[in-house]
């Protein structure tokens, strides 16, 4: 049986063949970004169950990370959403087709609007890598599973991404709205791919965090092509169209080389830990900066040494407003730093729809 998680579906729909490669388990799959994301989800689940988010600041999440003021502030909009009526958090969205395939899914939040026959599937993304709601097969799978159990027949489906930290021209909350006819067509595409998976492998954005990357022939070819692009001579007189093409390809080359290096680095660590020898490489323990033990507090250090080791920190402007500071006073004493200019890739169709409305 083909068994996938809903999170793996975007990769599967772009590259069926990755399931045939087996995969090499990373040496250390946990990263600071993923740990922060898991802690943020834990925070939101506690608030959904009735906890006060302010009281969770300074507490440990289940994975050992401390909840910070910044994390609470970043999650505030998503928390407001999941506290609305008819919201279900961590909703099981698993579904299967007999002994052919199964998709194991758990949606961050599913909201129903019975009066308007709307089903909303929302996902909190706490990382920095931009995630879009359009053609997001993870969210599509959640909707396919949920629409049969929501107590009414939805006619409109809203796929929503909450991503508070990275800049996005469309803001931190982004929606993609489709009709029931469009979802039916997407379900046919998904079921057809699951019923008839091919062995073809393709390189692309789906390669990110793929466990099979180090043994994938398509990824190896893409990495060598990326090296060729990166080695192209600089030309300041190229046309505007060629400049746009060059920026797109160098950005892609940068991503491919980074992903390939990390995949082969994990493979090398895996083999070295297993006792194999790789020329010029060895394993060395990576130590972080010295930190206080978990049970050490400023009060304890002051009692033992007489030295005040606490730090007074100004709360954020948003927190000050929530605490009762008048908004005009906050405006008077705050500013938005000018960090210069940054190059941003835009979708001209989305920009046009935003300015003039969809036709």
FIVEXMAR-697892 format. One record per residue: residue in three letters; x, y, z of N, C-alpha, C in turn. Coordinates in steps of 0.001 Angstrom, whole numbers, plus 500000, padded with zeros to 6 digits. Layout:
! FIVEXMAR-697892
residu	n_px	n_py	n_pz	ca_px	ca_py	ca_pz	c_px	c_py	c_pz
ALA	X	Y	Z	X	Y	Z	X	Y	Z
...
//
This chain:
! FIVEXMAR-697892
residu	n_px	n_py	n_pz	ca_px	ca_py	ca_pz	c_px	c_py	c_pz
UNK	500843	498796	500000	500000	500000	500000	500871	501244	500000
UNK	500462	502236	499200	501136	503527	499193	500636	504333	500390
UNK	501548	504679	501286	501171	505391	502506	501930	506722	502561
UNK	501180	507820	502603	501768	509149	502625	501106	509995	503705
UNK	501806	511013	504158	501185	512015	505011	500664	513136	504111
UNK	499713	513899	504606	499193	515024	503824	500295	516036	503532
UNK	501268	516149	504435	502383	517077	504240	503257	516665	503060
UNK	503295	515370	502743	504116	514881	501635	503449	515032	500276
UNK	502156	515359	500259	501425	515384	498990	501954	516408	497987
UNK	502332	517649	498405	502897	518565	497396	504116	517976	496690
UNK	504952	517253	497431	506114	516614	496810	505658	515476	495908
UNK	504702	514672	496375	504241	513525	495588	503599	513968	494282
UNK	502770	515017	494319	502077	515464	493107	503048	516056	492087
UNK	504175	516550	492537	505183	517097	491621	506213	516056	491213
UNK	506364	515006	492021	507415	514007	491789	506980	512676	492388
UNK	506165	511920	491638	505707	510608	492126	506870	509699	492493
UNK	507962	509819	491749	509056	508860	491878	509797	508904	493188
UNK	509635	509960	493995	510411	510027	495238	510066	508869	496172
UNK	508852	508312	496032	508456	507195	496902	509212	505918	496561
UNK	509803	505845	495367	510532	504636	494941	511994	504652	495359
UNK	512473	505805	495846	513898	505948	496132	514284	505474	497534
UNK	513329	505254	498380	513631	504748	499721	513856	505852	500724
UNK	514858	506668	500499	515133	507775	501417	516210	507435	502422
UNK	517011	508419	502767	518047	508287	503780	517658	509174	504952
UNK	517491	508591	506121	517110	509386	507282	518189	510412	507600
UNK	517815	511668	507789	518816	512687	508115	519512	512376	509435
UNK	520759	512844	509550	521532	512635	510781	520838	513303	511964
UNK	520329	514516	511763	519586	515214	512805	518452	515988	512143
UNK	517251	515382	512020	516169	516022	511289	515607	517256	511980
UNK	515880	517422	513277	515335	518553	514018	516188	519796	513779
UNK	515529	520918	513507	516222	522184	513335	515573	523215	514243
UNK	516253	524342	514412	515704	525400	515258	514371	525897	514711
UNK	514261	525989	513377	513033	526487	512763	511876	525523	513011
UNK	512110	524225	512807	511036	523255	513024	510657	523190	514501
UNK	511630	523291	515383	511333	523283	516816	510493	524501	517209
UNK	510827	525664	516654	510037	526870	516926	508611	526705	516413
UNK	508475	526123	515230	507149	525900	514669	506316	524972	515519
UNK	506924	523893	516003	506202	522951	516866	505795	523602	518181
UNK	506680	524454	518724	506353	525161	519962	505209	526142	519737
UNK	505204	526825	518580	504130	527773	518266	502795	527045	518140
UNK	502797	525874	517518	501561	525087	517411	501088	524633	518789
UNK	502024	524242	519650	501661	523840	521015	501028	525014	521748
UNK	501613	526202	521610	501065	527404	522237	499621	527621	521806
UNK	499366	527572	520497	498022	527823	519986	497030	526766	520452
UNK	497487	525518	520543	496591	524458	521008	496220	524662	522477
UNK	497181	525123	523291	496884	525381	524702	495860	526512	524838
UNK	496007	527558	524023	495069	528681	524068	493692	528228	523602
UNK	493648	527380	522579	492373	526844	522076	491639	526082	523170
UNK	492419	525421	524033	491831	524633	525117	491526	525478	526358
UNK	491769	526797	526279	491352	527680	527360	492443	528433	528083
UNK	493713	528193	527746	494807	528874	528440	494904	530337	528008
UNK	495417	531172	528898	495695	532571	528575	497087	532647	527959
UNK	497216	533168	526730	498532	533171	526079	499585	533939	526859
UNK	499187	535012	527559	500157	535793	528323	500744	534963	529467
UNK	499935	534042	530013	500410	533206	531122	501362	532106	530655
UNK	501402	531872	529340	502283	530828	528805	503681	531352	528490
UNK	503855	532685	528505	505171	533262	528225	506163	532817	529304
UNK	507271	532266	528879	508274	531767	529820	508113	530306	530152
UNK	506995	529700	529735	506804	528273	529985	507416	527450	528860
UNK	507715	526194	529167	508282	525287	528179	507172	524604	527383
UNK	507364	524534	526072	506497	523712	525245	506904	522256	525425
UNK	506148	521358	524817	506417	519924	524995	507798	519517	524485
UNK	508359	520303	523528	509661	519937	522959	510825	520654	523622
UNK	510564	521339	524757	511643	521952	525515	511908	523408	525209
UNK	511288	523960	524146	511491	525365	523821	510601	526247	524695
UNK	511122	527402	525066	510357	528332	525887	509464	529201	525008
UNK	508251	529435	525469	507339	530346	524777	507768	531781	525087
UNK	507944	532579	524044	508414	533956	524205	507288	534951	523918
UNK	507507	536201	524326	506548	537260	524019	506384	537410	522508
UNK	507496	537317	521799	507461	537453	520344	506603	536363	519707
UNK	506718	535140	520211	505945	534035	519669	504449	534260	519889
UNK	504086	534719	521089	502679	535000	521391	502161	536093	520472
UNK	502951	537131	520277	502533	538246	519425	502386	537796	517974
UNK	503325	536979	517508	503269	536494	516129	502037	535630	515874
UNK	501615	534886	516880	500497	533952	516717	499139	534571	517038
UNK	499120	535845	517394	497882	536445	517904	496731	536393	516891
UNK	496990	536711	515627	495920	536688	514621	495375	535274	514430
UNK	496275	534298	514393	495838	532907	514235	495041	532453	515457
UNK	495471	532885	516638	494756	532535	517869	493341	533108	517850
UNK	493189	534359	517379	491854	534958	517268	490976	534121	516350
UNK	491568	533607	515270	490801	532805	514312	490322	531495	514938
UNK	491219	530757	515594	490833	529444	516115	489883	529541	517307
UNK	489766	530737	517912	488830	530924	519017	487425	531265	518528
UNK	487250	531405	517212	485939	531707	516653	485055	530465	516677
UNK	483714	530648	516619	482802	529489	516635	483051	528549	515463
UNK	482732	527276	515667	482800	526237	514631	484213	525969	514127
UNK	485221	526227	514980	486605	525909	514628	487034	524631	515343
UNK	487723	523764	514630	488304	522558	515213	489808	522576	514958
UNK	490579	522457	516011	492031	522477	515917	492570	521042	515932
UNK	493639	520811	515164	494259	519485	515055	493225	518442	514636
UNK	492500	518761	513591	491435	517908	513070	492015	516759	512245
UNK	491617	515519	512568	492078	514346	511823	491454	514367	510428
UNK	492298	514338	509389	491810	514379	508012	492325	513186	507204
UNK	492573	512084	507869	493081	510897	507179	491989	510305	506286
UNK	492389	509798	505127	491447	509089	504255	492227	508090	503411
UNK	491514	507129	502862	492194	506044	502158	491296	505468	501075
UNK	491897	504632	500225	491169	503903	499186	491508	502424	499322
UNK	490756	501743	500184	490959	500312	500394	492394	499976	500733
UNK	492956	499014	499973	494346	498606	500182	495292	499257	499176
UNK	494788	500226	498385	495640	500862	497382	496516	501956	497993
UNK	495892	502876	498760	496668	503979	499321	495967	504552	500538
UNK	496745	505252	501348	496197	505974	502489	496946	507297	502635
UNK	496220	508319	503091	496817	509620	503400	496541	509903	504865
UNK	497606	510051	505623	497469	510344	507047	497575	511860	507223
UNK	496490	512464	507680	496462	513921	507754	495947	514446	509074
UNK	496403	515637	509429	495903	516345	510611	495973	517843	510302
UNK	494804	518466	510138	494743	519884	509784	494969	520750	511015
UNK	495689	521851	510836	495886	522782	511951	494539	523290	512462
UNK	493673	523723	511539	492359	524220	511943	491382	524098	510783
UNK	490178	523620	511091	489094	523552	510114	487906	524309	510689
UNK	487373	525242	509907	486233	526055	510351	485081	525893	509368
UNK	483880	525734	509869	482699	525634	509023	481817	526856	509206
UNK	481236	527303	508096	480264	528404	508113	478991	527862	507464
UNK	478156	527157	508240	476993	526448	507668	476039	527351	506902
UNK	475765	528555	507419	474799	529441	506763	475219	529810	505352
UNK	476517	529909	505127	477017	530288	503805	477607	529095	503052
UNK	477522	527906	503661	478029	526664	503050	479502	526790	502662
UNK	480295	527290	503636	481727	527506	503410	482530	526607	504348
UNK	483566	526006	503822	484526	525241	504618	485882	525926	504501
UNK	486478	526279	505651	487775	526957	505681	488815	526011	506281
UNK	489896	525813	505571	491016	525013	506072	492203	525957	506252
UNK	492661	526102	507489	493733	527056	507796	494975	526330	508290
UNK	496127	526893	507947	497407	526299	508326	498315	527392	508884
UNK	498882	527156	510059	499845	528082	510642	501248	527664	510224
UNK	501965	528544	509557	503341	528298	509145	504232	529288	509882
UNK	505080	528791	510785	505902	529671	511601	507308	529856	511045
UNK	507632	529119	509983	508969	529215	509406	509117	530413	508490
UNK	510292	530545	507891	510627	531686	507045	510476	531370	505569
UNK	510370	530113	505215	510200	529731	503816	508738	529973	503431
UNK	508521	530811	502404	507169	531214	502032	506338	530001	501586
UNK	505134	529908	502120	504172	528868	501737	502920	529558	501215
UNK	502426	529130	500065	501250	529741	499461	500041	528813	499589
UNK	498826	529382	499656	497630	528534	499738	497207	527973	498383
UNK	497587	528653	497277	497162	528193	495956	497739	526815	495629
UNK	496912	525937	495149	497301	524582	494737	498136	523896	495813
UNK	497765	524132	497055	498458	523514	498185	497793	522161	498441
UNK	498453	521088	497992	497826	519771	498030	497591	519273	499452
UNK	498344	519764	500404	498096	519400	501801	496730	519925	502239
UNK	496474	521204	501976	495186	521794	502339	494054	521183	501529
UNK	494304	520898	500255	493290	520268	499405	492886	518915	499974
UNK	493867	518132	500402	493575	516821	501006	492737	516964	502268
UNK	493074	517956	503109	492278	518195	504319	490816	518476	503952
UNK	490617	519314	502934	489255	519687	502537	488493	518484	501981
UNK	489166	517660	501178	488523	516467	500608	488025	515555	501720
UNK	488824	515398	502770	488440	514515	503874	487329	515114	504732
UNK	487379	516435	504941	486454	517077	505889	485077	517362	505316
UNK	484989	517560	504014	483709	518035	503478	482583	517016	503629
UNK	482928	515753	503810	481900	514724	503953	481411	514578	505393
UNK	482057	515279	506324	481714	515093	507736	481392	516406	508448
UNK	481103	517465	507684	480883	518764	508338	479404	519067	508579
UNK	478507	518149	508247	477095	518342	508555	476303	519064	507484
UNK	476960	519526	506428	476282	520166	505298	477164	519983	504070
UNK	476641	520361	502929	477404	520221	501687	478020	521555	501313
UNK	479328	521728	501527	479967	523018	501204	479941	523291	499701
UNK	479763	524555	499363	479828	524978	497960	481042	525859	497698
UNK	481674	526317	498781	482862	527162	498646	483915	526700	499648
UNK	485160	526681	499192	486258	526220	500035	487326	527312	500100
UNK	487736	527646	501321	488750	528669	501540	489994	528005	502127
UNK	491112	528131	501429	492385	527616	501922	493185	528809	502424
UNK	493582	528762	503687	494174	529938	504335	495527	529605	504958
UNK	496492	530469	504726	497817	530350	505326	498040	531529	506265
UNK	498393	531237	507514	498868	532250	508447	500381	532089	508554
UNK	501133	533089	508131	502596	533018	508189	503116	534361	508683
UNK	503296	534515	509994	503517	535840	510575	504911	536427	510416
UNK	505937	535612	510181	507294	536160	510292	507900	536707	508995
UNK	507872	535972	507872	508514	536532	506674	507638	537580	505987
UNK	508292	538527	505303	507552	539529	504538	506896	538882	503327
UNK	505662	539290	503032	504963	538838	501837	504125	540006	501321
UNK	504157	540279	500018	503398	541413	499487	501908	541361	499797
UNK	501363	540142	499970	499929	539985	500255	499626	539913	501747
UNK	500629	540090	502564	500396	540117	503997	500634	538774	504668
UNK	500411	538742	505977	500677	537547	506774	499597	536485	506624
UNK	498369	536896	506284	497285	535943	506063	496907	535951	504592
UNK	496913	534772	503958	496633	534675	502529	495582	533599	502267
UNK	494593	533923	501428	493492	533002	501122	493499	532604	499656
UNK	493022	531406	499406	492712	530942	498051	491322	530335	498111
UNK	490404	530849	497300	489001	530430	497347	488649	529694	496062
UNK	488025	528505	496200	487596	527743	495033	486176	527231	495244
UNK	485538	526820	494161	484181	526295	494210	484207	524784	494400
UNK	483034	524208	494639	482941	522756	494804	483300	522047	493504
UNK	482982	522662	492361	483330	522061	491064	484851	521980	490915
UNK	485533	523033	491315	486998	523043	491232	487615	522019	492184
UNK	487042	521888	493382	487573	520886	494316	487350	519476	493782
UNK	486194	519231	493146	485934	517911	492555	487007	517568	491523
UNK	487378	518547	490706	488397	518311	489689	489761	518033	490312
UNK	490084	518762	491371	491347	518530	492072	491369	517160	492739
UNK	490230	516744	493272	490157	515415	493884	490399	514328	492840
UNK	489866	514509	491629	490096	513536	490551	491590	513443	490230
UNK	492265	514606	490164	493705	514611	489886	494476	513874	490972
UNK	494120	514133	492231	494824	513503	493349	494615	512001	493343
UNK	493358	511577	493206	493048	510138	493231	493721	509420	492064
UNK	493727	510044	490879	494368	509431	489718	495864	509247	489947
UNK	496512	510260	490550	497951	510142	490830	498228	509072	491870
UNK	497368	508951	492868	497560	507948	493911	497274	506537	493399
UNK	496296	506420	492509	495959	505105	491951	496978	504631	490922
UNK	497617	505601	490232	498552	505248	489150	499859	506030	489292
UNK	500595	505829	490375	501840	506597	490556	502899	506172	489544
UNK	503631	507152	489015	504709	506856	488080	506028	506769	488838
UNK	507066	506295	488138	508394	506186	488750	509274	507378	488382
UNK	508708	508371	487727	509482	509519	487260	509849	510434	488423
UNK	511100	510889	488446	511544	511865	489446	511809	513200	488746
UNK	511459	514286	489405	511625	515624	488852	512221	516528	489915
UNK	513080	517452	489506	513631	518411	490455	512778	519672	490458
UNK	512761	520360	491586	511972	521582	491720	511887	521970	493184
UNK	510948	522854	493496	510801	523313	494873	510431	522176	495817
UNK	509863	521089	495261	509479	519946	496103	510689	519199	496660
UNK	511882	519497	496174	513092	518834	496670	513443	519267	498102
UNK	512873	520382	498555	513199	520912	499877	512863	519887	500955
UNK	513862	519503	501736	513744	518557	502841	513327	517146	502396
UNK	513561	516805	501135	513264	515446	500673	514354	514500	501165
UNK	513960	513418	501832	514928	512475	502389	515656	511690	501301
UNK	515115	511714	500078	515734	510963	498983	516626	511823	498103
UNK	516848	513071	498489	517549	514016	497620	518959	513546	497275
UNK	519667	512961	498239	521060	512590	498013	521220	511421	497047
UNK	520140	510688	496765	520236	509568	495833	519314	509749	494628
UNK	518874	510980	494384	517936	511249	493294	518692	511711	492051
UNK	518555	511014	490928	519283	511417	489712	518835	512778	489184
UNK	517559	513109	489310	517080	514421	488834	517699	515545	489654
UNK	517809	515346	490966	518413	516369	491826	519904	516517	491533
UNK	520566	515412	491216	521994	515475	490901	522234	516266	489611
UNK	521384	516043	488612	521506	516797	487357	521231	518277	487599
UNK	520184	518556	488407	519835	519947	488702	520976	520656	489423
UNK	521659	519947	490320	522766	520554	491060	523911	520921	490125
UNK	524219	520053	489166	525283	520365	488211	524883	521518	487288
UNK	523602	521560	486889	523122	522689	486086	523224	523984	486871
UNK	522939	523901	488179	523010	525083	489040	524439	525612	489113
UNK	525397	524700	489170	526804	525117	489192	527148	525845	487894
UNK	526628	525341	486763	526868	526006	485481	526295	527421	485476
UNK	525075	527576	485966	524443	528894	485996	525230	529839	486901
UNK	525644	529336	488070	526370	530171	489030	527721	530626	488477
UNK	528275	529860	487543	529589	530196	486990	529511	531100	485757
UNK	528297	531476	485351	528167	532340	484166	528788	533707	484441
UNK	529417	534266	483419	530100	535551	483565	529096	536675	483823
UNK	529496	537633	484653	528643	538785	484955	528565	539703	483732
UNK	527353	540156	483405	527140	541034	482256	526219	542173	482680
UNK	526761	543374	482844	525959	544507	483299	525169	545147	482170
UNK	525384	544724	480910	524709	545331	479766	523572	544466	479222
UNK	523192	543414	479939	522135	542536	479441	520795	543275	479415
UNK	519876	542762	478612	518541	543368	478495	517766	543167	479791
UNK	516680	543939	479933	515852	543817	481136	515230	542424	481246
UNK	514782	541876	480107	514195	540532	480123	515234	539488	480518
UNK	516453	539632	479987	517530	538687	480327	517893	538829	481813
UNK	517841	540047	482348	518146	540265	483760	517125	539551	484642
UNK	515836	539652	484287	514796	538952	485047	515008	537443	484994
UNK	515362	536940	483785	515633	535499	483630	516817	535082	484487
UNK	517864	535920	484498	519069	535597	485248	518783	535575	486756
UNK	518000	536536	487245	517657	536562	488667	516884	535306	489061
UNK	515908	534912	488239	515119	533710	488527	516002	532472	488582
UNK	516897	532337	487606	517722	531126	487522	518806	531090	488593
UNK	519379	532241	488932	520376	532260	490004	519734	531968	491356
UNK	518510	532463	491561	517787	532163	492795	517535	530668	492890
UNK	517095	530077	491792	516854	528627	491761	518168	527867	491962
UNK	519246	528327	491331	520541	527675	491478	521007	527721	492926
UNK	520806	528868	493560	521182	529017	494963	520442	528008	495837
UNK	519137	527832	495588	518336	526893	496373	518773	525454	496119
UNK	519026	525122	494845	519408	523754	494493	520736	523376	495135
UNK	521713	524263	495039	523034	523969	495606	522945	523827	497124
UNK	522185	524701	497776	522032	524635	499234	521357	523322	499651
UNK	520262	522971	498966	519552	521738	499303	520421	520508	499054
UNK	521137	520507	497941	521996	519358	497619	523125	519231	498628
UNK	523745	520347	498995	524837	520298	499966	524342	519756	501302
UNK	523193	520239	501757	522661	519773	503044	522317	518292	502989
UNK	521783	517823	501849	521432	516412	501722	522676	515524	501757
UNK	523717	515911	501014	524942	515111	501006	525693	515242	502329
UNK	525563	516370	502996	526153	516532	504330	525498	515556	505316
UNK	524165	515454	505260	523457	514502	506111	523880	513065	505799
UNK	524036	512760	504503	524445	511412	504105	525846	511105	504629
UNK	526754	512081	504535	528109	511878	505036	528113	511656	506546
UNK	527348	512439	507290	527247	512265	508740	526682	510894	509082
UNK	525670	510495	508336	525044	509181	508553	526070	508061	508366
UNK	526884	508158	507314	527859	507100	507031	529018	507125	508032
UNK	529466	508321	508400	530556	508422	509375	530128	507865	510730
UNK	528890	508136	511131	528379	507594	512392	528282	506072	512342
UNK	528119	505533	511132	528030	504087	510966	529408	503440	510880
UNK	530482	504252	510964	531837	503708	510971	532548	503741	509645
UNK	531936	504296	508625	532591	504357	507322	533553	505543	507272
UNK	534472	505533	506295	535477	506594	506154	535226	507393	504893
UNK	535243	508709	505039	535079	509620	503901	536282	510551	503900
UNK	537015	510562	502807	538256	511339	502723	538052	512797	503124
UNK	538920	513272	504036	538970	514679	504461	537791	515110	505328
UNK	536939	514171	505757	535784	514546	506578	535710	513663	507818
UNK	535239	514266	508901	535040	513529	510144	533895	514186	510910
UNK	533463	513537	511989	532378	514057	512811	532945	514784	514011
UNK	532440	515956	514294	532869	516731	515452	531627	517259	516166
UNK	531652	517197	517483	530504	517671	518246	530361	519182	518102
UNK	529126	519620	517840	528839	521051	517696	528219	521569	518989
UNK	528924	522459	519661	528441	523009	520921	527931	524425	520716
UNK	526822	524750	521358	526266	526091	521279	526880	526997	522329
UNK	526356	528212	522426	526822	529152	523432	526410	528693	524832
UNK	527210	529061	525831	526899	528699	527212	525578	529337	527636
UNK	524682	528534	528184	523381	529033	528634	523132	528592	530071
UNK	522268	529331	530755	521915	528968	532129	521108	527680	532144
UNK	521257	526909	533220	520424	525731	533407	518966	526159	533550
UNK	518046	525236	533257	516634	525578	533212	516097	526084	534542
UNK	516665	525614	535656	516118	525980	536964	516751	527252	537548
UNK	517634	527913	536781	518301	529124	537273	517431	530343	536974
UNK	517188	531161	537981	516393	532381	537823	517220	533590	538270
UNK	516853	534812	537818	517560	536012	538282	517511	536158	539801
UNK	516381	535755	540392	516234	535867	541850	517231	534955	542567
UNK	517439	533746	542034	518373	532809	542655	519800	533362	542606
UNK	520198	533900	541444	521552	534437	541312	521763	535651	542213
UNK	520736	536488	542342	520867	537667	543201	520976	537251	544666
UNK	520249	536210	545063	520311	535729	546430	521697	535147	546741
UNK	522310	534455	545760	523603	533811	545981	524776	534781	545882
UNK	524646	535789	545002	525797	536650	544720	525595	538116	545091
UNK	524341	538511	545265	524069	539922	545511	524070	540754	544248
UNK	524221	540123	543092	524250	540824	541809	522890	540681	541126
UNK	522318	541797	540687	521047	541774	539969	521313	541348	538521
UNK	520883	540143	538167	521142	539595	536826	519911	539670	535922
UNK	518903	540389	536359	517695	540505	535539	517872	541598	534493
UNK	517052	541537	533446	517085	542524	532363	515687	543100	532199
UNK	515575	544437	532249	514293	545082	531996	514147	545290	530494
UNK	513010	544828	529961	512807	544875	528519	511507	545602	528209
UNK	511569	546511	527263	510381	547251	526841	509480	546328	526032
UNK	508195	546285	526369	507270	545446	525608	507051	546054	524233
UNK	506493	545264	523313	506288	545740	521947	505158	546767	521911
UNK	505133	547620	520857	504032	548577	520730	502663	547924	520737
UNK	502537	546761	520070	501244	546070	520045	500835	545623	521447
UNK	501808	545127	522225	501516	544708	523594	501159	545911	524470
UNK	501796	547068	524205	501500	548274	524972	500059	548728	524736
UNK	499609	548669	523475	498218	549019	523176	497269	548080	523921
UNK	497604	546772	523904	496745	545795	524575	496717	546033	526083
UNK	497819	546563	526625	497893	546814	528066	497171	548090	528472
UNK	496750	548890	527478	495977	550084	527803	496639	551400	527472
UNK	497853	551369	526883	498510	552619	526493	497735	553219	525319
UNK	497335	554497	525371	496569	555105	524278	497290	554966	522934
UNK	496514	554690	521893	497102	554458	520576	497826	555687	520050
UNK	497278	556907	520329	497947	558114	519837	499299	558325	520511
UNK	499411	557877	521775	500693	557976	522473	501705	556988	521891
UNK	501218	555779	521584	502091	554776	520959	502591	555307	519614
UNK	501685	555910	518846	502065	556463	517544	503116	557560	517695
UNK	502976	558369	518742	503900	559478	518967	505314	558998	519275
UNK	505418	557861	519966	506727	557393	520423	507247	556167	519650
UNK	506677	555878	518492	507158	554749	517689	507453	555196	516274
UNK	508175	554366	515529	508463	554630	514127	508721	553312	513431
UNK	508663	553313	512129	509005	552141	511324	510375	552389	510710
UNK	511411	551642	511107	512760	551884	510574	512806	551740	509052
UNK	513544	552592	508415	513749	552507	506974	514986	551651	506723
UNK	514767	550449	506242	515867	549505	506010	516342	549514	504564
UNK	516033	550600	503858	516460	550673	502467	515483	549950	501557
UNK	515984	549471	500428	515143	548806	499446	515548	547336	499326
UNK	514567	546488	499009	514849	545082	498762	514138	544661	497484
UNK	514751	543754	496772	514174	543247	495537	513163	542171	495880
UNK	511936	542294	495385	510859	541356	495687	510289	540825	494391
UNK	510144	539494	494294	509516	538903	493108	508013	538993	493266
UNK	507332	539475	492235	505890	539666	492309	505188	538783	491289
UNK	503934	538449	491569	503068	537762	490625	502173	538828	490008
UNK	502388	539164	488737	501669	540268	488119	500170	540015	488057
UNK	499747	538734	487911	498321	538424	487880	497676	538702	489235
UNK	498354	538279	490324	497821	538522	491663	497786	540010	491965
UNK	498833	540727	491537	498883	542159	491787	497751	542873	491057
UNK	497488	542451	489813	496408	543054	489051	495052	542783	489678
UNK	494851	541523	490133	493586	541181	490786	493386	541983	492057
UNK	494469	542212	492780	494372	542962	494034	494016	544425	493772
UNK	494600	545002	492703	494362	546408	492411	493021	546659	491721
UNK	492640	545751	490799	491465	546004	489989	490345	544995	490190
UNK	490598	543976	491014	489560	542970	491264	489571	541900	490215
UNK	489181	540682	490593	489126	539586	489641	487938	539769	488714
UNK	488145	539369	487468	487067	539488	486473	486514	538106	486150
//
